[in-house]
Amino acid sequence: MSFQLICVLVVLMVANQLIGTGYGSWKEGFSWPLFCRGVKKICLLFVGYGAIALTVHLAADHIPKIEYLNGILLEPIAKYFTKVCSSLKQLLNESTKTATSAVTVEPAEPSVHQDNTPVE
């Protein structure tokens, strides 16, 4: 089960990385250091969580109660799920307007003055 959760987490992180990179490139310009940090984070989390899950999977027959590590592993995965999902939600709810495309239009003044007197 941990392998499946790790795979789903990696898919969410990759989606977050792609959307964030695309949005950041469009809004502020592409940043290689920021992109590399995101890719490094994805790789490290995948390798770290994957190593623990693989160890539990392979050692389950030889070490009693090692499957409890899967339960311990679920909490950080769940916390990171919520962090990535909230980041994706924030990116998807972000306005697409930029400062250069915002044009202020002043209302035109009417050329004829209209009197608002009630009709009897």
Secondary structure as GFF3:
##gff-version 3
##sequence-region A 1 120
A	DSSP	alpha_helix	2	27	.	.	.	ID=ss1
A	DSSP	alpha_helix	32	59	.	.	.	ID=ss2
A	DSSP	alpha_helix	68	93	.	.	.	ID=ss3
###
